[in-house]
Amino acid sequence: MKSQFIIVVPVLNEEKTLRNIILKCRNHGDLIFINDCSTDKSIEIIKKYKAKSINHKSNLGYQASILSGFLYAKKKNYKYLIFIDADEELPIRNLKKVKKLLKDNNDIVTGIRDKKNRILEKLFSITSFIFWNIRDPMCGMKGYNIRKIHNIKKNFTKKTFATEILFRLLKKNYSIKQIPIKVRKRKNNSKVGNGIKIQIMILKSIFLSLIIKII
């Protein structure tokens, strides 16, 4: 039977954690992995446990994976969508709280991590709190009541979608709840990375969040 919830998990070379993610997440709703051209055994593990996946033909990046999952959930007419990263940094037990808050008629639920991985993430959190009252815009656990989100255009940029959708919905006065999340040490290195590309992406997201606020 189809669930009201779909759990979307972006994946790039997460073979060390996927088994746990599958076993722990599938009890919270329908589960789909967005495989961004992994080169390890990730897709083999997904197939072994007969989980659904969308497989990018080339590496498009984390933001594009989030967009793919969002469009899939809308197409399949799910009521609730929850994103969670595959590295187990964000404990899966928090899904229960996210689900409850969505069912309690909140449009958006997002986590507030107790630790952030990059200096620019901390800067982004400061600016988003000042202008939007959002303490952690880059948290990898977010939930949406997507049936209440109308007129969402499909031409978001694939480079900043995960944060852009959040601020565009807040601009339209959709309700939001934020929950504290105590992060765990990840088993793998960050697939988003700490290089110049991610720094530029964060700067673009900061700038875009300000533009959305002003315009």
C-alpha positions as CSV (number, residue, x, y, z in Angstrom):
1,M,0.0,0.0,0.0
2,K,1.3,3.4,-1.0
3,S,2.3,5.6,2.0
4,Q,1.5,9.3,2.4
5,F,5.2,9.8,3.0
6,I,8.1,9.4,0.6
7,I,11.6,9.5,2.0
8,V,14.1,10.8,-0.6
9,V,17.8,9.9,-0.1
10,P,20.5,11.4,-2.3
11,V,23.3,8.9,-2.9
12,L,26.9,9.3,-4.1
13,N,29.2,6.4,-3.1
14,E,27.6,5.6,0.2
15,E,28.1,1.8,0.3
16,K,29.2,1.9,4.0
17,T,25.9,3.3,5.2
18,L,23.2,2.3,2.7
19,R,22.1,-1.0,4.4
20,N,21.3,0.8,7.6
21,I,19.6,3.6,5.8
22,I,17.4,1.2,4.0
23,L,16.5,-0.9,7.0
24,K,15.8,2.1,9.2
25,C,14.1,4.4,6.8
26,R,11.7,2.0,5.0
27,N,9.4,1.8,8.0
28,H,8.8,5.5,7.9
29,G,7.3,5.6,4.4
30,D,8.0,4.8,0.7
31,L,11.8,5.1,0.0
32,I,13.6,6.2,-3.1
33,F,17.3,6.8,-3.6
34,I,18.6,9.4,-6.1
35,N,21.8,7.8,-7.3
36,D,24.1,10.5,-8.7
37,C,26.3,8.2,-10.7
38,S,28.0,6.3,-7.8
39,T,31.1,4.3,-8.7
40,D,31.2,2.1,-5.6
41,K,28.7,-0.7,-4.7
42,S,25.9,1.7,-3.8
43,I,23.5,0.7,-6.6
44,E,24.2,-3.0,-6.0
45,I,23.1,-2.6,-2.3
46,I,20.0,-0.6,-3.4
47,K,19.1,-3.4,-5.8
48,K,19.8,-6.1,-3.3
49,Y,17.2,-4.7,-0.9
50,K,14.8,-4.1,-3.8
51,A,14.6,-0.4,-3.0
52,K,13.5,2.1,-5.7
53,S,16.0,4.4,-7.3
54,I,16.5,7.2,-9.9
55,N,19.8,6.9,-11.5
56,H,21.5,9.9,-13.0
57,K,23.4,9.1,-16.2
58,S,26.2,11.5,-15.1
59,N,27.2,13.2,-11.9
60,L,24.9,16.2,-11.6
61,G,25.6,17.1,-8.0
62,Y,23.7,17.1,-4.7
63,Q,21.3,19.9,-5.5
64,A,20.2,18.2,-8.7
65,S,19.6,15.0,-6.8
66,I,17.3,17.0,-4.4
67,L,15.4,18.5,-7.3
68,S,15.0,15.0,-8.9
69,G,13.5,13.7,-5.7
70,F,11.2,16.7,-5.3
71,L,9.8,16.4,-8.9
72,Y,9.3,12.6,-8.5
73,A,7.3,13.1,-5.3
74,K,5.1,15.7,-6.9
75,K,4.6,13.5,-10.0
76,K,3.6,10.5,-7.9
77,N,1.2,12.7,-5.8
78,Y,2.7,12.0,-2.4
79,K,1.3,14.2,0.4
80,Y,4.6,14.4,2.4
81,L,8.2,14.5,1.3
82,I,11.2,14.1,3.6
83,F,14.8,14.4,2.5
84,I,17.6,12.8,4.5
85,D,21.3,12.4,3.6
86,A,22.7,8.9,3.3
87,D,25.8,9.4,5.4
88,E,24.0,8.8,8.8
89,E,25.3,12.1,10.1
90,L,21.7,13.0,10.8
91,P,20.1,10.3,13.1
92,I,17.2,8.5,11.4
93,R,15.2,8.6,14.7
94,N,14.5,12.2,13.9
95,L,12.2,11.1,11.1
96,K,9.5,10.3,13.6
97,K,9.4,13.9,14.9
98,V,9.5,15.3,11.3
99,K,6.5,13.2,10.3
100,K,4.5,14.2,13.4
101,L,5.1,17.9,12.8
102,L,4.1,17.6,9.1
103,K,0.9,15.7,10.1
104,D,0.2,18.6,12.6
105,N,-0.3,20.8,9.6
106,N,3.1,22.4,9.3
107,D,4.1,23.1,5.7
108,I,7.9,22.7,6.2
109,V,10.0,21.0,8.8
110,T,13.8,21.5,8.9
111,G,16.6,20.4,11.2
112,I,19.0,22.6,13.1
113,R,22.3,20.8,13.5
114,D,24.4,21.3,16.6
115,K,27.6,21.2,14.4
116,K,28.3,22.5,10.9
117,N,31.0,21.4,8.6
118,R,32.1,24.6,6.9
119,I,32.8,28.2,7.8
120,L,30.5,29.4,5.0
121,E,27.7,27.2,6.4
122,K,28.0,29.0,9.7
123,L,27.9,32.4,7.8
124,F,24.9,31.2,5.8
125,S,23.1,30.2,9.1
126,I,23.8,33.7,10.5
127,T,22.4,35.5,7.5
128,S,19.4,33.3,7.1
129,F,18.6,33.7,10.8
130,I,18.8,37.5,10.5
131,F,16.7,37.7,7.4
132,W,14.4,34.6,7.6
133,N,14.6,33.3,11.2
134,I,16.1,30.1,9.8
135,R,18.9,28.7,11.8
136,D,20.3,26.0,9.5
137,P,19.3,26.3,5.8
138,M,21.7,23.6,4.7
139,C,20.6,20.9,7.0
140,G,20.2,17.7,5.0
141,M,16.9,16.7,6.8
142,K,13.9,18.6,5.6
143,G,10.2,17.7,5.3
144,Y,7.5,19.3,3.1
145,N,3.7,19.0,2.9
146,I,3.9,19.0,-0.9
147,R,0.1,18.9,-1.6
148,K,-0.2,22.3,0.1
149,I,2.6,23.7,-2.0
150,H,1.0,25.1,-5.1
151,N,2.4,26.7,-8.3
152,I,5.9,25.4,-7.8
153,K,7.7,26.1,-11.0
154,K,10.0,23.4,-12.5
155,N,12.8,25.6,-13.7
156,F,14.7,26.0,-10.5
157,T,18.5,26.0,-10.9
158,K,20.0,22.6,-10.2
159,K,22.9,24.3,-8.4
160,T,21.0,25.9,-5.5
161,F,17.6,24.1,-5.4
162,A,17.8,22.6,-1.9
163,T,18.0,26.1,-0.3
164,E,16.2,28.1,-3.0
165,I,12.9,26.1,-2.6
166,L,13.0,26.7,1.2
167,F,13.3,30.5,0.8
168,R,10.8,30.8,-2.0
169,L,8.2,28.9,0.1
170,L,8.9,31.1,3.1
171,K,8.5,34.2,0.9
172,K,5.0,32.8,0.2
173,N,4.4,32.6,4.0
174,Y,4.3,28.8,4.3
175,S,4.6,27.7,7.9
176,I,7.8,26.1,9.2
177,K,9.0,24.3,12.3
178,Q,12.6,23.8,13.2
179,I,13.9,21.0,15.3
180,P,17.4,20.5,16.9
181,I,19.4,17.6,15.6
182,K,22.5,16.3,17.3
183,V,24.8,15.1,14.5
184,R,26.9,12.0,14.5
185,K,30.3,11.5,13.0
186,R,29.9,10.4,9.4
187,K,31.5,7.1,8.3
188,N,32.4,8.5,4.9
189,N,33.9,11.7,3.8
190,S,31.5,14.4,2.7
191,K,30.4,13.8,-0.9
192,V,29.6,17.5,-1.2
193,G,33.2,18.3,-0.2
194,N,35.0,21.4,0.9
195,G,36.5,22.5,-2.4
196,I,36.0,25.7,-4.3
197,K,32.8,24.5,-6.0
198,I,30.9,24.0,-2.8
199,Q,32.1,27.3,-1.4
200,I,30.9,29.0,-4.5
201,M,27.5,27.2,-4.3
202,I,27.1,28.3,-0.7
203,L,27.9,31.9,-1.6
204,K,25.4,31.8,-4.5
205,S,22.8,30.4,-2.0
206,I,23.5,33.2,0.4
207,F,23.2,35.8,-2.3
208,L,20.0,34.2,-3.7
209,S,18.4,34.0,-0.3
210,L,18.9,37.8,0.1
211,I,17.6,38.5,-3.4
212,I,14.4,36.5,-2.7
213,K,13.9,38.4,0.5
214,I,14.3,41.8,-1.1
215,I,12.4,41.2,-4.4
